[in-house]
Amino acid sequence: MIRVFYGTDDFSIHEALIEIKTSLGEVSMLDANSLHLAGAKLRLDELQAAVQTMPFFGNQRLVVVSGLLGRFEAKEKRPAARKSAKSQEEETPLHQSMADIINGAPDSTVIVLIDDDVSKSNLLLKLLTPKADIRVFSPLKGLQLETWTRNCVKKAGGKISEEALKTLIGLVGSDLWIMHSEIEKLVLYAADRTIEIADVQKLVGLSREASIFTLVDAIIDGRLNLAQQSMSELLDAGAVPSYILVMLARQLRFLVRAKELKSYGQSESAVQGVLGLADFPFRKTMDQAARYSMERLRDFYHRLLETDLSIKTGKYGDELALTLLIAELCSHK
């Protein structure tokens, strides 16, 4: 009962996690038997307790761990302090201890590890591979993206012409969060008729995405008032706090990936192809990546994880947690 979901298509990962939750039975019962953990700073004893705890008035328990695999990506080798031969023999590597706990989970515990892109040489991933169901979620492109979009329209109860479909994809790109939101809006607007190009051109803008860029720009510049205004505009437009957090996390991943690819000497057209972004969001992403240091991006990432965890554990309400996050990020200009 070990699942590993990783990749940059976080919408599909989110959908896959919902499928697992649905398959585990009554939602109200599962709420009492679900636990979300931030893997970046997870201790062995915390993981052990989470995995071995038996379900409460139920048959199964769900443990979701985000960001654990990323801790065990190969890093540039640095000179390490010498250890005695005895201590080297006695010490078990952390990834081995983590893998032993996960692989030794009871049948009543369903474990889902969620992460961004990781390599196949990831130390923890290799140890989990024999027992885990591993799925890689890469951004959809070409025919795959067309098929997904067409099916999404159908599931929403609508119809779309091929010309409108291609126009929609050209405007939105491979971001399935935005695509899903825009499709719901289009289906509602078109009612019982087929969605045409004119409908897409009229309704599908980049307003929410532009607001996310404005929010990130404000955070970069430490402009708290503008950041709060951008957040309010998104909430007023119907975006829920969890959506804003997901979009911030998504943009953060794009910034990190863009900086990495540019450092490898990749051309802008190659970077755009890898990121799968339309022209406007790509230009904004490249501009923001140039203004953010990798150190600050890492800090941003950890604070996002802490905010997500505080919401899921009930420490703060989602809107309050988001407000505190933005205020904190703006103060670390």
C-alpha positions as CSV (number, residue, x, y, z in Angstrom):
1,M,0.0,0.0,0.0
2,I,2.8,2.4,-0.9
3,R,2.3,5.0,-3.6
4,V,4.9,7.4,-4.9
5,F,3.6,10.3,-7.0
6,Y,6.2,12.8,-8.4
7,G,6.5,15.3,-11.2
8,T,5.6,18.8,-12.1
9,D,1.9,18.1,-13.0
10,D,0.6,18.8,-9.5
11,F,-3.0,19.0,-10.7
12,S,-3.0,15.3,-11.8
13,I,-1.2,14.4,-8.6
14,H,-4.0,16.1,-6.7
15,E,-6.6,14.2,-8.7
16,A,-4.8,10.9,-8.1
17,L,-4.8,11.6,-4.4
18,I,-8.5,12.3,-4.4
19,E,-9.1,8.9,-6.2
20,I,-7.2,7.2,-3.4
21,K,-9.2,8.9,-0.7
22,T,-12.4,8.0,-2.5
23,S,-11.4,4.4,-2.7
24,L,-10.7,4.2,1.0
25,G,-14.4,4.6,1.9
26,E,-16.4,7.0,4.1
27,V,-15.0,10.5,4.0
28,S,-15.9,11.4,7.5
29,M,-14.2,8.3,8.8
30,L,-11.1,8.9,6.7
31,D,-10.7,12.4,8.1
32,A,-10.0,10.9,11.5
33,N,-7.6,8.5,9.9
34,S,-5.6,10.8,7.7
35,L,-2.3,12.5,8.3
36,H,-0.3,14.9,6.2
37,L,3.4,15.3,6.9
38,A,6.1,17.7,5.6
39,G,9.0,15.5,4.5
40,A,11.6,18.3,4.4
41,K,12.2,18.1,8.2
42,L,10.5,14.8,9.1
43,R,12.2,12.9,11.8
44,L,12.5,9.1,12.0
45,D,10.4,8.8,15.1
46,E,7.6,11.0,13.6
47,L,7.5,8.8,10.5
48,Q,7.6,5.6,12.6
49,A,4.7,6.8,14.8
50,A,2.6,7.9,11.7
51,V,3.1,4.7,9.9
52,Q,2.6,2.2,12.8
53,T,-0.5,3.9,14.3
54,M,-3.6,1.7,13.9
55,P,-6.8,3.1,12.3
56,F,-9.3,4.8,14.6
57,F,-12.7,3.0,14.1
58,G,-11.8,2.1,10.6
59,N,-10.0,-0.4,8.5
60,Q,-7.3,1.8,6.9
61,R,-5.3,4.9,7.6
62,L,-3.9,7.3,5.1
63,V,-0.5,8.9,5.6
64,V,0.6,11.5,2.9
65,V,4.2,12.8,3.0
66,S,5.2,15.7,0.8
67,G,8.8,16.6,-0.1
68,L,10.5,13.6,1.4
69,L,12.1,12.2,-1.7
70,G,13.7,15.6,-2.4
71,R,15.8,15.3,0.7
72,F,17.7,12.4,-0.9
73,E,18.5,13.8,-4.3
74,A,22.2,13.5,-5.2
75,K,24.0,16.7,-4.3
76,E,27.4,18.0,-5.3
77,K,30.0,16.1,-3.3
78,R,31.7,18.1,-0.6
79,P,34.6,17.2,1.7
80,A,33.1,15.4,4.7
81,A,34.5,15.2,8.2
82,R,36.3,11.9,8.8
83,K,34.5,9.3,10.9
84,S,36.1,6.3,12.6
85,A,35.7,3.0,10.8
86,K,33.5,1.8,13.7
87,S,31.1,4.7,13.6
88,Q,30.7,4.3,9.8
89,E,29.8,0.6,10.2
90,E,27.3,1.3,13.0
91,E,25.5,4.2,11.4
92,T,22.6,3.5,9.2
93,P,22.0,6.1,6.4
94,L,18.9,8.1,6.9
95,H,17.4,7.1,3.6
96,Q,17.8,3.4,4.5
97,S,16.1,4.0,7.9
98,M,13.2,5.9,6.2
99,A,12.8,3.2,3.6
100,D,12.8,0.4,6.2
101,I,10.0,2.2,8.1
102,I,7.9,2.8,4.9
103,N,8.4,-0.7,3.5
104,G,7.6,-2.2,6.9
105,A,4.2,-0.4,7.2
106,P,1.3,-2.6,8.3
107,D,-1.4,-3.4,5.7
108,S,-3.8,-1.0,7.4
109,T,-1.6,2.0,6.5
110,V,-1.7,3.5,3.0
111,I,1.3,5.7,2.4
112,V,1.5,8.3,-0.4
113,L,4.7,10.1,-1.0
114,I,4.3,13.3,-3.1
115,D,7.2,15.2,-4.6
116,D,8.4,17.4,-7.5
117,D,10.7,16.1,-10.2
118,V,13.2,13.6,-8.8
119,S,15.8,11.5,-10.5
120,K,15.6,7.8,-10.9
121,S,18.9,7.6,-9.0
122,N,17.1,9.1,-5.9
123,L,18.4,7.1,-2.9
124,L,15.1,6.7,-1.2
125,L,13.1,6.1,-4.5
126,K,15.4,3.2,-5.4
127,L,14.8,1.5,-2.0
128,L,11.0,1.9,-2.3
129,T,10.8,0.8,-6.0
130,P,10.4,-3.0,-5.4
131,K,7.3,-2.5,-3.2
132,A,5.8,0.8,-4.3
133,D,3.3,1.8,-7.0
134,I,5.3,4.6,-8.7
135,R,3.7,7.2,-11.0
136,V,5.5,10.0,-12.8
137,F,3.4,13.1,-13.6
138,S,5.0,15.2,-16.3
139,P,3.3,18.2,-17.9
140,L,0.9,17.1,-20.7
141,K,1.8,18.3,-24.2
142,G,0.5,17.9,-27.8
143,L,-2.1,15.2,-28.3
144,Q,-2.1,14.2,-24.6
145,L,-3.0,17.8,-23.6
146,E,-5.7,18.0,-26.3
147,T,-7.2,14.7,-25.2
148,W,-7.2,15.7,-21.5
149,T,-8.8,19.1,-22.3
150,R,-11.5,17.5,-24.5
151,N,-12.3,14.9,-21.8
152,C,-12.4,17.6,-19.1
153,V,-14.9,19.6,-21.1
154,K,-17.0,16.4,-21.5
155,K,-16.8,15.6,-17.8
156,A,-18.0,19.1,-17.1
157,G,-21.1,18.4,-19.3
158,G,-20.0,20.5,-22.2
159,K,-18.9,20.3,-25.9
160,I,-16.1,22.2,-27.7
161,S,-15.2,22.7,-31.3
162,E,-11.7,21.7,-32.4
163,E,-10.8,25.3,-33.3
164,A,-11.9,26.5,-29.9
165,L,-10.0,23.6,-28.2
166,K,-6.7,24.6,-29.9
167,T,-7.3,28.3,-29.1
168,L,-7.9,27.4,-25.4
169,I,-4.7,25.4,-25.2
170,G,-2.8,28.2,-26.9
171,L,-4.0,30.7,-24.3
172,V,-3.6,28.5,-21.2
173,G,-0.8,26.1,-22.0
174,S,-0.3,23.0,-19.9
175,D,-1.3,24.4,-16.5
176,L,-4.2,22.0,-15.7
177,W,-5.3,24.0,-12.6
178,I,-6.0,27.1,-14.8
179,M,-7.4,24.9,-17.6
180,H,-9.8,23.2,-15.3
181,S,-11.0,26.5,-13.9
182,E,-11.5,28.1,-17.4
183,I,-13.3,25.0,-18.8
184,E,-15.9,25.2,-15.9
185,K,-16.4,28.8,-16.7
186,L,-16.8,28.2,-20.5
187,V,-19.2,25.2,-20.0
188,L,-21.4,27.3,-17.7
189,Y,-21.4,30.2,-20.2
190,A,-22.1,28.1,-23.3
191,A,-24.9,26.2,-21.5
192,D,-26.2,23.6,-23.9
193,R,-24.4,24.7,-27.1
194,T,-20.9,23.9,-28.3
195,I,-18.1,26.2,-27.1
196,E,-16.7,28.1,-30.0
197,I,-13.6,30.3,-30.6
198,A,-15.5,33.5,-29.8
199,D,-16.4,32.1,-26.4
200,V,-12.8,31.3,-25.6
201,Q,-11.6,34.7,-26.7
202,K,-14.3,36.5,-24.7
203,L,-14.0,34.6,-21.4
204,V,-10.5,33.0,-21.1
205,G,-8.1,35.6,-19.9
206,L,-5.0,35.4,-17.8
207,S,-6.5,37.5,-15.0
208,R,-5.9,35.0,-12.2
209,E,-2.5,34.1,-13.5
210,A,-1.7,37.8,-13.9
211,S,-2.8,38.3,-10.3
212,I,-0.5,35.5,-9.2
213,F,2.4,37.2,-11.0
214,T,1.5,40.5,-9.4
215,L,1.5,38.8,-6.0
216,V,4.9,37.1,-6.6
217,D,6.3,40.4,-7.9
218,A,5.1,42.2,-4.7
219,I,6.6,39.5,-2.5
220,I,10.0,39.8,-4.3
221,D,9.9,43.6,-3.8
222,G,8.7,43.3,-0.2
223,R,5.6,45.4,-1.0
224,L,3.1,44.1,1.6
225,N,0.2,46.4,0.7
226,L,0.3,45.4,-3.0
227,A,0.7,41.7,-2.1
228,Q,-2.4,42.0,0.2
229,Q,-4.3,43.8,-2.5
230,S,-3.5,41.0,-5.0
231,M,-4.5,38.3,-2.6
232,S,-7.8,40.1,-1.9
233,E,-8.5,40.4,-5.7
234,L,-8.0,36.7,-6.1
235,L,-10.3,35.9,-3.2
236,D,-12.9,38.3,-4.5
237,A,-12.7,36.7,-7.9
238,G,-13.6,33.3,-6.4
239,A,-10.2,31.8,-5.8
240,V,-10.0,29.8,-2.6
241,P,-6.9,30.1,-0.4
242,S,-5.8,26.5,-1.2
243,Y,-5.9,27.4,-4.9
244,I,-3.7,30.5,-4.3
245,L,-1.2,28.4,-2.3
246,V,-1.1,25.8,-5.1
247,M,-0.5,28.5,-7.7
248,L,2.3,30.1,-5.6
249,A,3.9,26.6,-5.2
250,R,3.6,26.1,-9.0
251,Q,5.2,29.4,-9.8
252,L,8.0,28.7,-7.4
253,R,8.7,25.4,-9.1
254,F,8.8,27.2,-12.5
255,L,11.2,29.8,-11.1
256,V,13.6,27.1,-9.8
257,R,13.4,25.1,-13.0
258,A,14.0,28.2,-15.1
259,K,17.1,29.2,-13.1
260,E,18.5,25.7,-13.3
261,L,18.0,25.4,-17.1
262,K,19.5,28.8,-17.7
263,S,22.5,28.0,-15.6
264,Y,23.0,24.9,-17.8
265,G,23.2,27.2,-20.9
266,Q,19.8,26.3,-22.3
267,S,18.2,28.8,-24.7
268,E,15.0,30.6,-23.8
269,S,13.0,28.6,-26.4
270,A,14.3,25.3,-24.9
271,V,13.4,26.5,-21.4
272,Q,9.9,27.5,-22.6
273,G,9.5,24.0,-24.1
274,V,10.5,22.3,-20.9
275,L,8.2,24.4,-18.8
276,G,5.3,24.2,-21.2
277,L,4.2,27.8,-20.7
278,A,2.5,30.1,-23.1
279,D,4.3,33.3,-24.1
280,F,2.9,35.7,-21.4
281,P,3.5,33.5,-18.3
282,F,6.9,32.4,-19.7
283,R,8.1,36.0,-20.0
284,K,6.9,36.8,-16.5
285,T,8.5,33.7,-15.1
286,M,11.9,34.5,-16.7
287,D,11.8,38.0,-15.4
288,Q,11.0,36.8,-11.8
289,A,13.6,34.0,-11.9
290,A,16.3,36.7,-12.7
291,R,15.3,38.6,-9.6
292,Y,15.1,35.7,-7.1
293,S,18.2,34.0,-5.6
294,M,18.1,30.3,-5.2
295,E,18.6,30.8,-1.4
296,R,15.4,32.9,-1.3
297,L,13.5,30.4,-3.4
298,R,14.4,27.6,-1.0
299,D,13.2,29.8,1.9
300,F,10.0,30.5,0.0
301,Y,9.5,26.7,-0.5
302,H,9.9,25.8,3.1
303,R,7.6,28.5,4.3
304,L,4.9,27.3,1.8
305,L,5.3,23.8,3.2
306,E,4.9,25.0,6.8
307,T,1.8,27.0,5.8
308,D,0.2,24.0,4.1
309,L,0.9,21.9,7.1
310,S,-0.5,24.5,9.5
311,I,-3.8,24.4,7.5
312,K,-4.0,20.6,7.3
313,T,-3.3,20.2,11.0
314,G,-5.9,22.8,11.9
315,K,-3.4,25.2,13.5
316,Y,-4.8,28.1,11.4
317,G,-7.7,28.7,9.1
318,D,-6.7,28.7,5.4
319,E,-7.2,32.4,4.8
320,L,-5.4,33.4,8.0
321,A,-2.5,31.1,7.2
322,L,-2.2,32.6,3.7
323,T,-2.3,36.1,5.1
324,L,0.5,35.3,7.6
325,L,2.6,33.6,4.9
326,I,2.4,36.7,2.6
327,A,3.3,39.0,5.4
328,E,6.2,36.9,6.4
329,L,7.6,36.6,2.9
330,C,7.3,40.3,2.3
331,S,9.3,41.0,5.5
332,H,12.2,38.9,4.1
333,K,13.0,41.1,1.1
